[in-house]
Amino acid sequence: MNIKDRLLSSIINIVVDGCKSQMWDDSDITKENVLGHSKNENVCLARAILVGVLIDAGYTKTSIAGILKRTTKGVGYLLKSNYLLLKTSRLYRIVKEDISVKCRSIIL
């Protein structure tokens, strides 16, 4: 496993851990579900956060589509959802900022 793969794996793990809730058992948010095709609302939000963080880390839509096994149009929709949720949801902004800070420490 090279440095790029380790970086990607650690970013995914940070997003999965950051999106889990401490207040209730949120066993739906796993690495397999985020990278898979789960339709659970919380998993979809975690996937949107992951796309936003990967774009910030310098990955392209095409690369992210390969990682998530989606089309580039699907990744564009997740990115659009990410920006829309950043504008409208305070909790989403808090979680995204927390995850972004943790990821910045790894990337830099």
LOZA-516897 format. One record per residue: residue number from 1; residue in one letter; x, y, z of N, C-alpha, C in turn. Coordinates in steps of 0.02 Angstrom, whole numbers. Example, Ala and Ser with C-alpha at 12.3 -4.5 7.8 and 13.67 -1.06 7.14 Angstrom:
residues 2
@pos = 1, code = A, n_east = 660, n_north = -284, n_up = 390, ca_east = 615, ca_north = -225, ca_up = 390, c_east = 660, c_north = -165, c_up = 390
@pos = 2, code = S, n_east = 642, n_north = -112, n_up = 354, ca_east = 684, ca_north = -53, ca_up = 357, c_east = 645, c_north = 2, c_up = 394
end
This chain:
residues 108
@pos = 1, code = M, n_east = 43, n_north = -59, n_up = 0, ca_east = 0, ca_north = 0, ca_up = 0, c_east = 45, c_north = 62, c_up = 0
@pos = 2, code = N, n_east = 35, n_north = 105, n_up = -49, ca_east = 76, ca_north = 165, ca_up = -53, c_east = 47, c_north = 222, c_up = -12
@pos = 3, code = I, n_east = 81, n_north = 278, n_up = -13, ca_east = 61, ca_north = 335, ca_up = 29, c_east = -8, c_north = 361, c_up = 10
@pos = 4, code = K, n_east = -22, n_north = 363, n_up = -55, ca_east = -87, ca_north = 389, ca_up = -78, c_east = -145, c_north = 344, c_up = -53
@pos = 5, code = D, n_east = -134, n_north = 279, n_up = -54, ca_east = -186, ca_north = 233, ca_up = -30, c_east = -196, c_north = 240, c_up = 46
@pos = 6, code = R, n_east = -141, n_north = 248, n_up = 82, ca_east = -147, ca_north = 257, ca_up = 155, c_east = -182, c_north = 322, c_up = 172
@pos = 7, code = L, n_east = -168, n_north = 375, n_up = 134, ca_east = -200, ca_north = 440, ca_up = 144, c_east = -275, c_north = 434, c_up = 131
@pos = 8, code = L, n_east = -294, n_north = 402, n_up = 76, ca_east = -364, ca_north = 393, ca_up = 59, c_east = -400, c_north = 352, c_up = 112
@pos = 9, code = S, n_east = -369, n_north = 298, n_up = 134, ca_east = -399, ca_north = 255, ca_up = 186, c_east = -408, c_north = 292, c_up = 251
@pos = 10, code = S, n_east = -360, n_north = 333, n_up = 270, ca_east = -366, ca_north = 370, ca_up = 333, c_east = -420, c_north = 424, c_up = 327
@pos = 11, code = I, n_east = -427, n_north = 456, n_up = 269, ca_east = -480, ca_north = 505, ca_up = 260, c_east = -549, c_north = 472, c_up = 266
@pos = 12, code = I, n_east = -557, n_north = 414, n_up = 234, ca_east = -620, ca_north = 378, ca_up = 238, c_east = -635, c_north = 358, c_up = 310
@pos = 13, code = N, n_east = -585, n_north = 334, n_up = 347, ca_east = -596, ca_north = 315, ca_up = 417, c_east = -615, c_north = 375, c_up = 460
@pos = 14, code = I, n_east = -584, n_north = 433, n_up = 448, ca_east = -601, ca_north = 493, ca_up = 486, c_east = -674, c_north = 513, c_up = 473
@pos = 15, code = V, n_east = -695, n_north = 510, n_up = 410, ca_east = -764, ca_north = 528, ca_up = 393, c_east = -813, c_north = 480, c_up = 426
@pos = 16, code = V, n_east = -799, n_north = 415, n_up = 423, ca_east = -844, ca_north = 365, ca_up = 453, c_east = -847, c_north = 376, c_up = 529
@pos = 17, code = D, n_east = -790, n_north = 385, n_up = 561, ca_east = -790, ca_north = 395, ca_up = 634, c_east = -823, c_north = 461, c_up = 653
@pos = 18, code = G, n_east = -813, n_north = 512, n_up = 613, ca_east = -842, ca_north = 578, ca_up = 629, c_east = -917, c_north = 581, c_up = 619
@pos = 19, code = C, n_east = -944, n_north = 539, n_up = 577, ca_east = -1016, ca_north = 540, ca_up = 564, c_east = -1056, c_north = 495, c_up = 611
@pos = 20, code = K, n_east = -1022, n_north = 451, n_up = 646, ca_east = -1057, ca_north = 408, ca_up = 694, c_east = -1080, c_north = 449, c_up = 753
@pos = 21, code = S, n_east = -1137, n_north = 430, n_up = 781, ca_east = -1164, ca_north = 468, ca_up = 837, c_east = -1147, c_north = 433, c_up = 903
@pos = 22, code = Q, n_east = -1132, n_north = 473, n_up = 953, ca_east = -1118, ca_north = 446, ca_up = 1019, c_east = -1182, c_north = 436, c_up = 1059
@pos = 23, code = M, n_east = -1237, n_north = 469, n_up = 1038, ca_east = -1298, ca_north = 468, ca_up = 1078, c_east = -1339, c_north = 404, c_up = 1067
@pos = 24, code = W, n_east = -1337, n_north = 375, n_up = 1008, ca_east = -1374, ca_north = 314, ca_up = 995, c_east = -1331, c_north = 268, c_up = 952
@pos = 25, code = D, n_east = -1350, n_north = 205, n_up = 952, ca_east = -1311, ca_north = 156, ca_up = 915, c_east = -1322, c_north = 167, c_up = 840
@pos = 26, code = D, n_east = -1272, n_north = 194, n_up = 807, ca_east = -1276, ca_north = 209, ca_up = 736, c_east = -1231, c_north = 160, c_up = 698
@pos = 27, code = S, n_east = -1253, n_north = 97, n_up = 695, ca_east = -1211, ca_north = 46, ca_up = 665, c_east = -1216, c_north = 45, c_up = 589
@pos = 28, code = D, n_east = -1259, n_north = 87, n_up = 560, ca_east = -1266, ca_north = 88, ca_up = 487, c_east = -1207, c_north = 122, c_up = 453
@pos = 29, code = I, n_east = -1175, n_north = 168, n_up = 487, ca_east = -1119, ca_north = 204, ca_up = 456, c_east = -1055, c_north = 164, c_up = 465
@pos = 30, code = T, n_east = -1039, n_north = 125, n_up = 414, ca_east = -977, ca_north = 87, ca_up = 412, c_east = -940, c_north = 104, c_up = 348
@pos = 31, code = K, n_east = -878, n_north = 85, n_up = 345, ca_east = -838, ca_north = 99, ca_up = 285, c_east = -869, c_north = 64, c_up = 224
@pos = 32, code = E, n_east = -893, n_north = 4, n_up = 234, ca_east = -922, ca_north = -34, ca_up = 179, c_east = -986, c_north = -1, c_up = 154
@pos = 33, code = N, n_east = -1028, n_north = 24, n_up = 200, ca_east = -1090, ca_north = 57, ca_up = 179, c_east = -1077, c_north = 123, c_up = 145
@pos = 34, code = V, n_east = -1029, n_north = 161, n_up = 170, ca_east = -1014, ca_north = 226, ca_up = 139, c_east = -986, c_north = 217, c_up = 69
@pos = 35, code = L, n_east = -944, n_north = 166, n_up = 59, ca_east = -916, ca_north = 153, ca_up = -7, c_east = -962, c_north = 111, c_up = -50
@pos = 36, code = G, n_east = -1015, n_north = 83, n_up = -20, ca_east = -1061, ca_north = 40, ca_up = -56, c_east = -1121, c_north = 78, c_up = -83
@pos = 37, code = H, n_east = -1177, n_north = 43, n_up = -86, ca_east = -1237, ca_north = 71, ca_up = -116, c_east = -1294, c_north = 78, c_up = -67
@pos = 38, code = S, n_east = -1279, n_north = 89, n_up = -4, ca_east = -1331, ca_north = 96, ca_up = 47, c_east = -1373, c_north = 159, c_up = 34
@pos = 39, code = K, n_east = -1438, n_north = 154, n_up = 45, ca_east = -1483, ca_north = 211, ca_up = 35, c_east = -1503, c_north = 243, c_up = 101
@pos = 40, code = N, n_east = -1473, n_north = 221, n_up = 156, ca_east = -1488, ca_north = 249, ca_up = 222, c_east = -1471, c_north = 324, c_up = 222
@pos = 41, code = E, n_east = -1514, n_north = 364, n_up = 252, ca_east = -1505, ca_north = 437, ca_up = 250, c_east = -1439, c_north = 458, c_up = 281
@pos = 42, code = N, n_east = -1423, n_north = 430, n_up = 339, ca_east = -1361, ca_north = 450, ca_up = 373, c_east = -1299, c_north = 428, c_up = 334
@pos = 43, code = V, n_east = -1303, n_north = 371, n_up = 301, ca_east = -1247, ca_north = 348, ca_up = 260, c_east = -1239, c_north = 394, c_up = 199
@pos = 44, code = C, n_east = -1295, n_north = 415, n_up = 170, ca_east = -1292, ca_north = 461, ca_up = 112, c_east = -1262, c_north = 529, c_up = 133
@pos = 45, code = L, n_east = -1279, n_north = 553, n_up = 192, ca_east = -1249, ca_north = 615, ca_up = 217, c_east = -1174, c_north = 606, c_up = 228
@pos = 46, code = A, n_east = -1154, n_north = 549, n_up = 256, ca_east = -1083, ca_north = 535, ca_up = 266, c_east = -1047, c_north = 531, c_up = 199
@pos = 47, code = R, n_east = -1080, n_north = 503, n_up = 149, ca_east = -1051, ca_north = 499, ca_up = 82, c_east = -1042, c_north = 569, c_up = 51
@pos = 48, code = A, n_east = -1091, n_north = 613, n_up = 63, ca_east = -1085, ca_north = 682, ca_up = 38, c_east = -1027, c_north = 718, c_up = 71
@pos = 49, code = I, n_east = -1019, n_north = 707, n_up = 137, ca_east = -962, ca_north = 737, ca_up = 172, c_east = -896, c_north = 710, c_up = 144
@pos = 50, code = L, n_east = -894, n_north = 645, n_up = 131, ca_east = -834, ca_north = 614, ca_up = 104, c_east = -816, c_north = 645, c_up = 37
@pos = 51, code = V, n_east = -865, n_north = 656, n_up = -6, ca_east = -851, ca_north = 686, ca_up = -71, c_east = -823, c_north = 757, c_up = -63
@pos = 52, code = G, n_east = -853, n_north = 795, n_up = -17, ca_east = -828, ca_north = 863, ca_up = -5, c_east = -757, c_north = 864, c_up = 21
@pos = 53, code = V, n_east = -742, n_north = 818, n_up = 66, ca_east = -674, ca_north = 815, ca_up = 95, c_east = -624, c_north = 792, c_up = 41
@pos = 54, code = L, n_east = -643, n_north = 744, n_up = -1, ca_east = -598, ca_north = 721, ca_up = -53, c_east = -585, c_north = 775, c_up = -105
@pos = 55, code = I, n_east = -636, n_north = 815, n_up = -121, ca_east = -626, ca_north = 871, ca_up = -167, c_east = -577, c_north = 921, c_up = -136
@pos = 56, code = D, n_east = -586, n_north = 935, n_up = -70, ca_east = -539, ca_north = 980, ca_up = -36, c_east = -469, c_north = 952, c_up = -34
@pos = 57, code = A, n_east = -462, n_north = 886, n_up = -33, ca_east = -396, ca_north = 854, ca_up = -31, c_east = -363, c_north = 852, c_up = -100
@pos = 58, code = G, n_east = -400, n_north = 871, n_up = -152, ca_east = -370, ca_north = 875, ca_up = -218, c_east = -390, c_north = 819, c_up = -266
@pos = 59, code = Y, n_east = -435, n_north = 776, n_up = -247, ca_east = -458, ca_north = 723, ca_up = -291, c_east = -507, c_north = 752, c_up = -343
@pos = 60, code = T, n_east = -508, n_north = 723, n_up = -402, ca_east = -554, ca_north = 745, ca_up = -454, c_east = -619, c_north = 705, c_up = -450
@pos = 61, code = K, n_east = -671, n_north = 729, n_up = -484, ca_east = -735, ca_north = 693, ca_up = -485, c_east = -726, c_north = 623, c_up = -514
@pos = 62, code = T, n_east = -683, n_north = 617, n_up = -564, ca_east = -672, ca_north = 552, ca_up = -596, c_east = -640, c_north = 503, c_up = -547
@pos = 63, code = S, n_east = -590, n_north = 527, n_up = -509, ca_east = -557, ca_north = 484, ca_up = -459, c_east = -606, c_north = 464, c_up = -405
@pos = 64, code = I, n_east = -647, n_north = 511, n_up = -382, ca_east = -695, ca_north = 496, ca_up = -329, c_east = -748, c_north = 447, c_up = -355
@pos = 65, code = A, n_east = -767, n_north = 454, n_up = -418, ca_east = -815, ca_north = 407, ca_up = -448, c_east = -787, c_north = 336, c_up = -447
@pos = 66, code = G, n_east = -723, n_north = 329, n_up = -461, ca_east = -692, ca_north = 263, ca_up = -458, c_east = -689, c_north = 235, c_up = -388
@pos = 67, code = I, n_east = -676, n_north = 278, n_up = -339, ca_east = -672, ca_north = 257, ca_up = -269, c_east = -741, c_north = 234, c_up = -244
@pos = 68, code = L, n_east = -793, n_north = 274, n_up = -260, ca_east = -860, ca_north = 259, ca_up = -236, c_east = -899, c_north = 213, c_up = -281
@pos = 69, code = K, n_east = -869, n_north = 193, n_up = -338, ca_east = -903, ca_north = 151, ca_up = -387, c_east = -968, c_north = 182, c_up = -410
@pos = 70, code = R, n_east = -964, n_north = 246, n_up = -428, ca_east = -1021, ca_north = 284, ca_up = -453, c_east = -1001, c_north = 318, c_up = -518
@pos = 71, code = T, n_east = -1049, n_north = 349, n_up = -550, ca_east = -1033, ca_north = 388, ca_up = -610, c_east = -1011, c_north = 458, c_up = -589
@pos = 72, code = T, n_east = -980, n_north = 494, n_up = -635, ca_east = -960, ca_north = 563, ca_up = -619, c_east = -1021, c_north = 607, c_up = -608
@pos = 73, code = K, n_east = -1076, n_north = 591, n_up = -642, ca_east = -1137, ca_north = 629, ca_up = -631, c_east = -1163, c_north = 617, c_up = -560
@pos = 74, code = G, n_east = -1158, n_north = 555, n_up = -536, ca_east = -1179, ca_north = 540, ca_up = -467, c_east = -1136, c_north = 576, c_up = -416
@pos = 75, code = V, n_east = -1071, n_north = 580, n_up = -430, ca_east = -1026, ca_north = 616, ca_up = -386, c_east = -1042, c_north = 691, c_up = -387
@pos = 76, code = G, n_east = -1058, n_north = 717, n_up = -446, ca_east = -1079, ca_north = 787, ca_up = -451, c_east = -1141, c_north = 801, c_up = -410
@pos = 77, code = Y, n_east = -1188, n_north = 754, n_up = -410, ca_east = -1248, ca_north = 762, ca_up = -369, c_east = -1231, c_north = 761, c_up = -295
@pos = 78, code = L, n_east = -1185, n_north = 717, n_up = -274, ca_east = -1164, ca_north = 716, ca_up = -204, c_east = -1129, c_north = 781, c_up = -185
@pos = 79, code = L, n_east = -1089, n_north = 808, n_up = -230, ca_east = -1055, ca_north = 871, ca_up = -218, c_east = -1105, c_north = 928, c_up = -212
@pos = 80, code = K, n_east = -1156, n_north = 928, n_up = -255, ca_east = -1209, ca_north = 978, ca_up = -252, c_east = -1247, c_north = 972, c_up = -186
@pos = 81, code = S, n_east = -1261, n_north = 911, n_up = -165, ca_east = -1294, ca_north = 899, ca_up = -100, c_east = -1252, c_north = 925, c_up = -43
@pos = 82, code = N, n_east = -1186, n_north = 914, n_up = -48, ca_east = -1140, ca_north = 938, ca_up = 3, c_east = -1145, c_north = 1014, c_up = 10
@pos = 83, code = Y, n_east = -1142, n_north = 1050, n_up = -46, ca_east = -1145, ca_north = 1123, ca_up = -43, c_east = -1213, c_north = 1148, c_up = -19
@pos = 84, code = L, n_east = -1266, n_north = 1115, n_up = -40, ca_east = -1333, ca_north = 1134, ca_up = -18, c_east = -1341, c_north = 1124, c_up = 57
@pos = 85, code = L, n_east = -1317, n_north = 1067, n_up = 82, ca_east = -1322, ca_north = 1054, ca_up = 154, c_east = -1278, c_north = 1101, c_up = 195
@pos = 86, code = L, n_east = -1221, n_north = 1121, n_up = 167, ca_east = -1178, ca_north = 1169, ca_up = 202, c_east = -1215, c_north = 1236, c_up = 210
@pos = 87, code = K, n_east = -1257, n_north = 1254, n_up = 162, ca_east = -1294, ca_north = 1317, ca_up = 166, c_east = -1353, c_north = 1313, c_up = 215
@pos = 88, code = T, n_east = -1385, n_north = 1254, n_up = 219, ca_east = -1449, ca_north = 1250, ca_up = 254, c_east = -1446, c_north = 1216, c_up = 322
@pos = 89, code = S, n_east = -1398, n_north = 1173, n_up = 335, ca_east = -1399, ca_north = 1134, ca_up = 397, c_east = -1340, c_north = 1153, c_up = 442
@pos = 90, code = R, n_east = -1357, n_north = 1177, n_up = 500, ca_east = -1305, ca_north = 1197, ca_up = 548, c_east = -1267, c_north = 1136, c_up = 574
@pos = 91, code = L, n_east = -1302, n_north = 1082, n_up = 589, ca_east = -1270, ca_north = 1021, ca_up = 614, c_east = -1223, c_north = 992, c_up = 561
@pos = 92, code = Y, n_east = -1244, n_north = 993, n_up = 499, ca_east = -1201, ca_north = 968, ca_up = 445, c_east = -1137, c_north = 1009, c_up = 440
@pos = 93, code = R, n_east = -1143, n_north = 1076, n_up = 446, ca_east = -1084, ca_north = 1120, ca_up = 445, c_east = -1036, c_north = 1103, c_up = 502
@pos = 94, code = I, n_east = -1063, n_north = 1091, n_up = 561, ca_east = -1021, ca_north = 1076, ca_up = 620, c_east = -983, c_north = 1011, c_up = 609
@pos = 95, code = V, n_east = -1019, n_north = 959, n_up = 586, ca_east = -986, ca_north = 894, ca_up = 575, c_east = -935, c_north = 899, c_up = 518
@pos = 96, code = K, n_east = -953, n_north = 933, n_up = 464, ca_east = -907, ca_north = 940, ca_up = 407, c_east = -844, c_north = 978, c_up = 427
@pos = 97, code = E, n_east = -851, n_north = 1031, n_up = 466, ca_east = -792, ca_north = 1069, ca_up = 488, c_east = -748, c_north = 1028, c_up = 534
@pos = 98, code = D, n_east = -778, n_north = 990, n_up = 579, ca_east = -740, ca_north = 947, ca_up = 624, c_east = -700, c_north = 895, c_up = 585
@pos = 99, code = I, n_east = -732, n_north = 864, n_up = 536, ca_east = -699, ca_north = 814, ca_up = 495, c_east = -645, c_north = 847, c_up = 452
@pos = 100, code = S, n_east = -659, n_north = 905, n_up = 424, ca_east = -610, ca_north = 940, ca_up = 382, c_east = -547, c_north = 958, c_up = 421
@pos = 101, code = V, n_east = -555, n_north = 979, n_up = 483, ca_east = -497, ca_north = 996, ca_up = 524, c_east = -454, c_north = 934, c_up = 537
@pos = 102, code = K, n_east = -486, n_north = 879, n_up = 552, ca_east = -449, ca_north = 816, ca_up = 563, c_east = -413, c_north = 794, c_up = 500
@pos = 103, code = C, n_east = -446, n_north = 801, n_up = 442, ca_east = -416, ca_north = 780, ca_up = 379, c_east = -358, c_north = 826, c_up = 358
@pos = 104, code = R, n_east = -365, n_north = 891, n_up = 373, ca_east = -311, ca_north = 938, ca_up = 356, c_east = -247, c_north = 920, c_up = 393
@pos = 105, code = S, n_east = -253, n_north = 896, n_up = 454, ca_east = -193, ca_north = 878, ca_up = 492, c_east = -158, c_north = 818, c_up = 461
@pos = 106, code = I, n_east = -195, n_north = 775, n_up = 427, ca_east = -165, ca_north = 717, ca_up = 394, c_east = -136, c_north = 736, c_up = 326
@pos = 107, code = I, n_east = -173, n_north = 778, n_up = 290, ca_east = -152, ca_north = 796, ca_up = 222, c_east = -89, c_north = 839, c_up = 224
@pos = 108, code = L, n_east = -85, n_north = 886, n_up = 270, ca_east = -28, ca_north = 932, ca_up = 272, c_east = 28, c_north = 905, c_up = 311
end
